[in-house]
Amino acid sequence: MSKAIIKPYEELERRIYGYVLPGVPSHEGYVKVGETTRETWVRVCEQVGTVGLTPQLLFDKLARRSDGKWFRDRDLHRFYELHGITKAKLGAATEWFYFDGFPQRAEELAAQNH
């Protein structure tokens, strides 16, 4: 009889990511900012792949501050809002932010939040 090895604790690596949906007029200028503990591209494709959209990943970073503390996507969302970035009103979607043609600003601010 083989013995099963159970790991009682394993630290998850939380990742923060942002992407845009090129060619989707209703999302023009908006960046989706989320988090995952899995492979980022797999998570993004789960969100948009079934409707045939092709996202463009802007950034994918470890969600860890320079002091070693983990942060959540909602922390970054608040940080964006404190810097004047408007949260989108796109139906039930809550993680889209309007960067007014400057999506690279999403990554720049994410780096500052580190």
C-alpha positions as semicolon CSV with decimal commas, in nm:
position;residue;x (nm);y (nm);z (nm)
1;M;0,000;0,000;0,000
2;S;0,144;0,335;-0,105
3;K;0,134;0,632;0,128
4;A;-0,021;0,952;0,006
5;I;0,179;1,265;0,074
6;I;-0,036;1,560;0,166
7;K;0,106;1,910;0,165
8;P;-0,077;2,096;0,441
9;Y;0,028;2,438;0,313
10;E;0,159;2,574;-0,010
11;E;0,201;2,945;-0,070
12;L;0,028;3,058;-0,386
13;E;0,193;3,306;-0,616
14;R;-0,065;3,569;-0,690
15;R;-0,026;3,752;-1,020
16;I;-0,170;4,083;-1,136
17;Y;-0,243;4,129;-1,504
18;G;-0,397;4,375;-1,743
19;Y;-0,528;4,330;-2,096
20;V;-0,720;4,510;-2,369
21;L;-0,961;4,386;-2,634
22;P;-0,846;4,536;-2,965
23;G;-1,122;4,572;-3,221
24;V;-1,405;4,573;-2,966
25;P;-1,557;4,924;-2,986
26;S;-1,747;4,896;-2,655
27;H;-1,416;4,837;-2,473
28;E;-1,206;5,094;-2,659
29;G;-0,976;5,273;-2,412
30;Y;-1,049;5,027;-2,130
31;V;-0,805;4,791;-1,957
32;K;-0,917;4,482;-1,764
33;V;-0,713;4,446;-1,445
34;G;-0,735;4,122;-1,252
35;E;-0,550;3,866;-1,047
36;T;-0,491;3,494;-1,061
37;T;-0,292;3,223;-0,887
38;R;-0,273;3,023;-1,207
39;E;-0,105;3,080;-1,542
40;T;-0,219;3,425;-1,650
41;W;-0,280;3,354;-2,017
42;V;-0,497;3,054;-1,931
43;R;-0,706;3,271;-1,697
44;V;-0,746;3,550;-1,954
45;C;-0,850;3,303;-2,225
46;E;-1,112;3,159;-1,989
47;Q;-1,262;3,507;-1,964
48;V;-1,275;3,597;-2,333
49;G;-1,187;3,291;-2,537
50;T;-1,533;3,141;-2,553
51;V;-1,672;3,447;-2,733
52;G;-1,396;3,443;-2,993
53;L;-1,213;3,757;-2,879
54;T;-0,835;3,793;-2,891
55;P;-0,703;3,984;-2,591
56;Q;-0,374;4,172;-2,589
57;L;-0,190;4,119;-2,260
58;L;-0,036;4,446;-2,138
59;F;0,129;4,325;-1,820
60;D;0,162;4,021;-1,598
61;K;0,344;4,074;-1,268
62;L;0,388;3,908;-0,935
63;A;0,144;4,079;-0,695
64;R;0,408;4,145;-0,435
65;R;0,523;4,481;-0,306
66;S;0,889;4,569;-0,262
67;D;0,847;4,507;0,114
68;G;0,747;4,146;0,038
69;K;0,377;4,185;0,120
70;W;0,122;4,046;-0,122
71;F;-0,151;4,270;-0,261
72;R;-0,481;4,200;-0,434
73;D;-0,628;4,332;-0,756
74;R;-0,879;4,536;-0,555
75;D;-0,583;4,718;-0,394
76;L;-0,459;4,810;-0,739
77;H;-0,813;4,909;-0,841
78;R;-0,827;5,154;-0,548
79;F;-0,482;5,285;-0,640
80;Y;-0,601;5,354;-0,995
81;E;-0,908;5,538;-0,869
82;L;-0,692;5,748;-0,633
83;H;-0,490;5,848;-0,942
84;G;-0,800;5,962;-1,131
85;I;-0,855;5,652;-1,343
86;T;-1,227;5,590;-1,391
87;K;-1,378;5,249;-1,327
88;A;-1,587;5,140;-1,625
89;K;-1,957;5,085;-1,623
90;L;-1,975;4,789;-1,860
91;G;-2,275;4,592;-1,737
92;A;-2,176;4,354;-1,456
93;A;-1,803;4,389;-1,531
94;T;-1,622;4,547;-1,234
95;E;-1,254;4,527;-1,322
96;W;-1,231;4,751;-1,629
97;F;-1,066;5,094;-1,610
98;Y;-1,066;5,376;-1,863
99;F;-0,716;5,484;-1,968
100;D;-0,830;5,717;-2,250
101;G;-0,600;5,584;-2,522
102;F;-0,299;5,532;-2,293
103;P;-0,320;5,167;-2,186
104;Q;0,052;5,162;-2,099
105;R;-0,038;5,387;-1,804
106;A;-0,207;5,084;-1,644
107;E;0,128;4,907;-1,625
108;E;0,313;5,220;-1,514
109;L;0,075;5,270;-1,222
110;A;0,083;4,899;-1,138
111;A;0,462;4,927;-1,104
112;Q;0,421;5,227;-0,869
113;N;0,182;5,027;-0,654
114;H;0,461;4,772;-0,599
